[in-house]
Amino acid sequence: MPDPEFALVDAIAHGDDKAFESLVKRYQGPLLNFLFRFVGDRGMAEDLTQEVFLRVYEAAHRFQERGRVSSWVFKIAYNLAVNELKRRSRAMKYLRESASRDEALAEYPAPDMTAGYELNEAIESAMGELPDNQRAALLLRVREGLSYREIAEALDLSVQSVDSLVFRARKHLRESLGHGSKE
């Protein structure tokens, strides 16, 4: 029996708006949650979520039934988020360099990557210290419940690499929160 999500993507590729609406309903919450926790800004997460769905709609005809649809969707989201964070980082650097240090810091304060989080400040601070790939792997595993295989597909990594990323992310969080190296 074929995966019903493959049929949805195929229907989207053939212009079925109801199929697209169904896919949006299925992934809107999980995508917004992942992106919000990854980028730390609700507005940016909402914009990125819309962009993910636009990309899915535009690329549906190129989708190949090798992996899971969820992995494909989260891969698009991850790539867009990383690119947007890099773009904003370059823009902030340019703004700071284009004015005197005091003026730039007053007019363009550094973005607060933990603003809006419901988790306590220490956990979010430690999450913010993680490299992008570790943070993404951990969020996809813990918050979205994806398997290591699905995360590997979404991040273009091996399952062993995902296992290592999640292990290192958890270890960093334990150490940052003062829990040593206990398992």
Disulfide bonds with the S-S distance in Angstrom:
none
